[in-house]
Amino acid sequence: MQKPFVTLKLAQTLDGCIATTLGDSKWITSAASRAQGHQLRAEADAILVGAGTVRADDPELSVRLVEGKSPTKIVLDAQLDIAPDRKVFDGAPLILIAAEGVAQDRIYARESDGAQVWQVGKSHAGQLNLAQVMARMIQSGLQTLLIEGGSRVAASALQDGLVDRLVVFIAPKILGVGLPSVGALGFERIADAIQLQDIDVKPIGDDLMYTAHIKK
Ligand SMILES: NC(=O)c1ccc[n+]([C@@H]2O[C@H](COP(=O)([O-])OP(=O)(O)OC[C@H]3O[C@@H](n4cnc5c(N)ncnc54)[C@H](OP(=O)(O)O)[C@@H]3O)[C@@H](O)[C@H]2O)c1
């Protein structure tokens, strides 16, 4: 299958949370890590998040903390119910990924709000089919993708075998119970866990920047 090179970026506590149970995630990591995160954005053709992240954080998904061009934004929004006053509608081009069969008037409304809408089918898990999103990206000349979450999107992308590289910023913070950086994958045995290789760890301020590739 043709797909972009996919980096999954996570900014998490030492115990693997990307937000509190109430959805607060600002800010887990240091300013230096966040600038490095913007560098990853500047190096990508596109950046992808789920509707949950847009609802919780209202992110701009732009490059601001380093020099560079903001990537095209892709948001998984099956029913196109993200409000057009969200910040993702400003700045670099926005592509909303909707489910096939979504009401045509919703598509027209979002297009008139300035977004492009791509419709894709459902995956075996009943969610938007990420492999179809990737294929469409290649057709559109988007060859590198940065996935920035949230928890459920990270799980889907890993489960579907679409992630090539992981960049995890780990902050010296502990939340105990919180939103896990990667949602449920359903593994019952350690032997089934997704395995990583080519590990590189470097300090970045008080945080760690952990980079690895997925063992295929
Ligand atoms: N610290 C960090 O690095 C970081 C980064 C990003 C987000 N966050 C935090 O993560 C939280 C949001 O995470 P979340 O897990 O609730 O939501 P999410 O992963 O951002 O979005 C999940 C939603 O995306 C849509 N979706 C469509 N197709 C999907 C697919 N194939 N796989 C997964 N989702 C799909 C679904 O909504 P529809 O059915 O409406 O389409 C689904 O409910 C927020 O609290 C945010 O602050 C933290």
The ligand as an SDF file (V2000), in Angstrom:
LIG
                    3D

 48 52  0  0  0  0  0  0  0  0999 V2000
   -0.2190   15.5620   25.1100 N   0  0  0  0  0  0  0  0  0  0  0  0
   -0.3950   15.2530   23.8320 C   0  0  0  0  0  0  0  0  0  0  0  0
    0.5350   14.8670   23.1160 O   0  0  0  0  0  0  0  0  0  0  0  0
   -1.7650   15.3430   23.2620 C   0  0  0  0  0  0  0  0  0  0  0  0
   -1.9120   15.4840   21.8730 C   0  0  0  0  0  0  0  0  0  0  0  0
   -3.1930   15.5240   21.3440 C   0  0  0  0  0  0  0  0  0  0  0  0
   -4.2940   15.4100   22.1830 C   0  0  0  0  0  0  0  0  0  0  0  0
   -4.1100   15.2950   23.5210 N   0  0  0  0  0  0  0  0  0  0  0  0
   -5.2820   15.1430   24.4000 C   0  0  0  0  0  0  0  0  0  0  0  0
   -5.9870   13.9990   23.9550 O   0  0  0  0  0  0  0  0  0  0  0  0
   -7.3760   14.1720   24.2350 C   0  0  0  0  0  0  0  0  0  0  0  0
   -8.1550   13.7940   22.9860 C   0  0  0  0  0  0  0  0  0  0  0  0
   -7.9080   12.4200   22.7060 O   0  0  0  0  0  0  0  0  0  0  0  0
   -9.1230   11.4560   22.4190 P   0  0  0  0  0  0  0  0  0  0  0  0
   -8.6210   10.0550   22.4230 O   0  0  0  0  0  0  0  0  0  0  0  0
  -10.2570   11.8110   23.3280 O   0  0  0  0  0  0  0  0  0  0  0  0
   -9.5950   11.9230   20.9720 O   0  0  0  0  0  0  0  0  0  0  0  0
   -8.8360   11.9160   19.5490 P   0  0  0  0  0  0  0  0  0  0  0  0
   -8.0000   10.7000   19.4330 O   0  0  0  0  0  0  0  0  0  0  0  0
   -8.2310   13.2400   19.3380 O   0  0  0  0  0  0  0  0  0  0  0  0
  -10.0800   11.8450   18.5660 O   0  0  0  0  0  0  0  0  0  0  0  0
  -10.8800   10.6920   18.5580 C   0  0  0  0  0  0  0  0  0  0  0  0
  -12.0640   10.9590   17.6410 C   0  0  0  0  0  0  0  0  0  0  0  0
  -11.6150   11.0640   16.2900 O   0  0  0  0  0  0  0  0  0  0  0  0
  -12.6170   10.5600   15.4390 C   0  0  0  0  0  0  0  0  0  0  0  0
  -12.0850    9.4400   14.6350 N   0  0  0  0  0  0  0  0  0  0  0  0
  -12.4930    9.1980   13.3780 C   0  0  0  0  0  0  0  0  0  0  0  0
  -11.8360    8.1550   12.8710 N   0  0  0  0  0  0  0  0  0  0  0  0
  -10.9990    7.7140   13.8340 C   0  0  0  0  0  0  0  0  0  0  0  0
  -10.0810    6.6470   13.8520 C   0  0  0  0  0  0  0  0  0  0  0  0
   -9.8410    5.8470   12.7870 N   0  0  0  0  0  0  0  0  0  0  0  0
   -9.4130    6.4320   15.0010 N   0  0  0  0  0  0  0  0  0  0  0  0
   -9.6020    7.2330   16.0680 C   0  0  0  0  0  0  0  0  0  0  0  0
  -10.4640    8.2750   16.0900 N   0  0  0  0  0  0  0  0  0  0  0  0
  -11.1640    8.5180   14.9580 C   0  0  0  0  0  0  0  0  0  0  0  0
  -13.7470   10.0950   16.3190 C   0  0  0  0  0  0  0  0  0  0  0  0
  -14.6520   11.1890   16.4410 O   0  0  0  0  0  0  0  0  0  0  0  0
  -15.8580   11.3810   15.3930 P   0  0  0  0  0  0  0  0  0  0  0  0
  -16.6570   10.1190   15.4920 O   0  0  0  0  0  0  0  0  0  0  0  0
  -16.5240   12.6140   15.8780 O   0  0  0  0  0  0  0  0  0  0  0  0
  -15.2310   11.5160   14.0560 O   0  0  0  0  0  0  0  0  0  0  0  0
  -13.0660    9.8600   17.6460 C   0  0  0  0  0  0  0  0  0  0  0  0
  -13.9500    9.9750   18.7280 O   0  0  0  0  0  0  0  0  0  0  0  0
   -7.5580   15.6040   24.6720 C   0  0  0  0  0  0  0  0  0  0  0  0
   -7.7330   15.6490   26.0660 O   0  0  0  0  0  0  0  0  0  0  0  0
   -6.2510   16.2780   24.3090 C   0  0  0  0  0  0  0  0  0  0  0  0
   -5.9190   17.2870   25.2250 O   0  0  0  0  0  0  0  0  0  0  0  0
   -2.8740   15.2780   24.0850 C   0  0  0  0  0  0  0  0  0  0  0  0
  1  2  1  0
  2  3  2  0
  2  4  1  0
  4  5  1  0
  4 48  2  0
  5  6  2  0
  6  7  1  0
  7  8  2  0
  8  9  1  0
  8 48  1  0
  9 10  1  0
  9 46  1  0
 10 11  1  0
 11 12  1  0
 11 44  1  0
 12 13  1  0
 13 14  1  0
 14 15  2  0
 14 16  1  0
 14 17  1  0
 17 18  1  0
 18 19  2  0
 18 20  1  0
 18 21  1  0
 21 22  1  0
 22 23  1  0
 23 24  1  0
 23 42  1  0
 24 25  1  0
 25 26  1  0
 25 36  1  0
 26 27  1  0
 26 35  1  0
 27 28  2  0
 28 29  1  0
 29 30  1  0
 29 35  2  0
 30 31  1  0
 30 32  2  0
 32 33  1  0
 33 34  2  0
 34 35  1  0
 36 37  1  0
 36 42  1  0
 37 38  1  0
 38 39  2  0
 38 40  1  0
 38 41  1  0
 42 43  1  0
 44 45  1  0
 44 46  1  0
 46 47  1  0
M  CHG  2   8   1  16  -1
M  END
$$$$
